């Protein structure tokens, strides 16, 4: 199950796609682990991330893939510009959105949100400070690992 969402980051609308397992019902008393994903080097959420989100959702995760500000369908100028501090803030706000919209997760369960970035370069610049400041888990992979995983 997929739906388009918007979350705010420093007053700007960040565009995302939210995935839930097909058999999930908000009325179930189930606590879903969650994953926030974005590309790190100027690529939009539609490039490669939906395949991961679908697989993670099939495995029982709630997944939010999103465009950083200034990229894709998200607001912000200058268009196409990447600022590490802004990406950190966007990740923090994506994690907050997940926590607020997964109503079955009790308050204070930051550790159930995994921040993941798929990039060609150095992912830790953007994600680790955002994840560490929220007590979230962190993972990353490069495009080569991503291509192998999607192909399997």
C-alpha positions as CSV (number, residue, x, y, z in Angstrom):
1,X,0.0,0.0,0.0
2,X,1.5,3.3,-1.1
3,X,0.4,6.9,-0.6
4,X,1.9,10.3,-1.5
5,X,2.7,12.5,1.6
6,X,4.1,15.9,2.4
7,X,6.0,16.8,5.5
8,X,7.4,20.1,6.6
9,X,11.1,20.8,6.9
10,X,12.1,24.4,7.9
11,X,8.8,25.6,6.5
12,X,9.2,23.9,3.1
13,X,7.1,21.0,1.8
14,X,9.2,17.8,1.3
15,X,7.6,15.2,-0.9
16,X,7.5,11.6,0.0
17,X,5.9,8.2,-0.7
18,X,4.7,6.2,2.3
19,X,4.5,2.4,2.1
20,X,2.8,0.0,4.5
21,X,2.5,-3.8,4.3
22,X,-0.5,-4.8,2.2
23,X,-2.0,-6.7,5.2
24,X,-1.6,-3.8,7.6
25,X,-4.6,-2.2,9.2
26,X,-4.4,0.8,11.5
27,X,-6.9,-0.9,13.8
28,X,-4.5,-3.8,14.4
29,X,-2.5,-3.6,17.6
30,X,0.8,-4.0,15.7
31,X,3.9,-2.0,16.2
32,X,5.6,-1.6,12.8
33,X,9.3,-0.9,12.6
34,X,9.9,2.0,10.2
35,X,12.5,3.0,7.6
36,X,13.2,6.5,6.2
37,X,15.1,6.5,2.9
38,X,16.4,9.2,0.5
39,X,19.2,9.5,-2.0
40,X,22.2,11.4,-0.9
41,X,23.6,13.0,-4.1
42,X,20.8,14.8,-5.9
43,X,18.7,11.9,-7.1
44,X,15.0,11.8,-6.6
45,X,13.0,9.3,-4.6
46,X,11.6,7.7,-7.8
47,X,15.1,6.4,-8.8
48,X,15.7,3.0,-7.3
49,X,14.0,3.6,-3.9
50,X,10.5,2.3,-4.7
51,X,11.9,-1.2,-5.3
52,X,13.5,-1.2,-1.8
53,X,10.4,0.3,-0.2
54,X,8.2,-2.4,-1.7
55,X,10.5,-5.2,-0.5
56,X,10.7,-3.7,3.0
57,X,6.9,-3.2,3.1
58,X,6.4,-6.8,2.0
59,X,8.7,-7.8,5.0
60,X,6.5,-5.9,7.5
61,X,8.1,-2.4,7.6
62,X,6.5,1.0,7.2
63,X,8.7,2.9,4.8
64,X,9.0,6.6,3.9
65,X,11.0,7.5,0.8
66,X,11.4,11.2,0.2
67,X,13.1,14.0,-1.8
68,X,15.3,16.3,0.1
69,X,14.4,20.0,-0.1
70,X,15.6,21.6,-3.4
71,X,15.2,18.3,-5.2
72,X,12.5,16.5,-7.1
73,X,8.9,17.3,-6.0
74,X,10.1,19.0,-2.7
75,X,10.1,22.7,-2.4
76,X,13.2,24.9,-2.0
77,X,15.7,27.0,-3.9
78,X,18.2,27.0,-5.3
79,X,16.9,23.9,-7.2
80,X,19.3,21.0,-7.3
81,X,21.6,22.3,-4.6
82,X,22.7,20.0,-1.8
83,X,23.5,21.2,1.7
84,X,24.5,18.5,4.3
85,X,23.0,20.4,7.2
86,X,19.6,20.8,5.3
87,X,19.7,17.0,4.5
88,X,20.2,16.3,8.2
89,X,17.3,18.4,9.1
90,X,15.1,16.8,6.4
91,X,16.0,13.4,7.8
92,X,15.1,14.4,11.3
93,X,11.7,15.7,10.0
94,X,11.1,12.6,8.0
95,X,11.7,10.5,11.1
96,X,9.3,12.7,13.1
97,X,6.7,12.3,10.4
98,X,7.0,8.6,10.6
99,X,6.6,8.6,14.4
100,X,3.6,10.9,14.3
101,X,1.8,8.8,11.6
102,X,2.5,5.3,13.0
103,X,0.0,5.8,15.9
104,X,0.7,2.3,17.3
105,X,4.3,3.2,18.2
106,X,4.4,4.5,21.7
107,X,6.2,7.8,22.3
108,X,9.9,7.6,22.7
109,X,10.5,4.7,20.3
110,X,13.0,6.5,18.1
111,X,15.1,3.3,18.0
112,X,12.4,1.7,15.8
113,X,13.1,4.0,12.9
114,X,15.9,3.2,10.6
115,X,17.4,6.0,8.5
116,X,18.8,4.6,5.3
117,X,20.4,6.5,2.4
118,X,21.3,5.0,-1.0
119,X,24.1,7.0,-2.6
120,X,27.1,6.8,-4.9
121,X,29.3,8.8,-2.6
122,X,29.6,9.3,1.2
123,X,26.3,8.7,2.9
124,X,27.3,9.4,6.5
125,X,27.6,13.1,5.9
126,X,23.9,13.6,5.8
127,X,22.4,10.7,7.8
128,X,24.5,9.8,10.8
129,X,24.1,13.1,12.6
130,X,20.4,13.1,12.0
131,X,20.0,9.5,13.1
132,X,22.3,9.9,16.1
133,X,20.5,12.9,17.4
134,X,17.2,10.9,17.4
135,X,18.5,7.6,18.7
136,X,17.5,6.0,15.4
137,X,19.3,3.1,13.8
138,X,21.3,3.9,10.7
139,X,22.2,2.0,7.5
140,X,23.5,2.8,4.1
141,X,24.4,1.1,0.9
142,X,26.1,2.2,-2.3
143,X,24.5,2.0,-5.8
144,X,26.4,-1.3,-6.5
145,X,24.9,-3.0,-3.5
146,X,21.6,-1.5,-4.3
147,X,21.6,-2.8,-7.8
148,X,22.5,-6.2,-6.7
149,X,19.8,-6.3,-4.0
150,X,17.1,-5.1,-6.4
151,X,18.0,-7.6,-9.0
152,X,17.8,-10.5,-6.5
